[in-house]
């Protein structure tokens, strides 16, 4: 009787083994997904607490803006733009702006060419 004979490539035992592996993997993926979502939620909570802490510290500061800091004003008057407060002077731009990546070796070579001026 051809009707009762299995014509599938998989045997019943192979099907059950494959189903078991699939169920176990789905369970593990669910567990890992839950742990991942919990970690993201915890991270967001930590970030929010950190932001709140930084804002509360900032509100307590007497000088909250760098251009109002007397030490910075004195630095501009004495060194970066002598005799005046000019934040966009060439010297201030050259010394205070950050450079990244491939620009760094050229900047180091350029700085070595110019001797440090004594104050």
Secondary structure, DSSP 8 states (H G I E B T S, - for coil): --SSS--SSS-HHHHHHHHHHHHHHHHHHHHHHHHHHHHHHHHHHHHHHHHHHHHHHHHH-S--SGGG-HHHHHHIIIIISTTS--TT-HHHHHHHS---TTHHHHHHHHHHHS-----
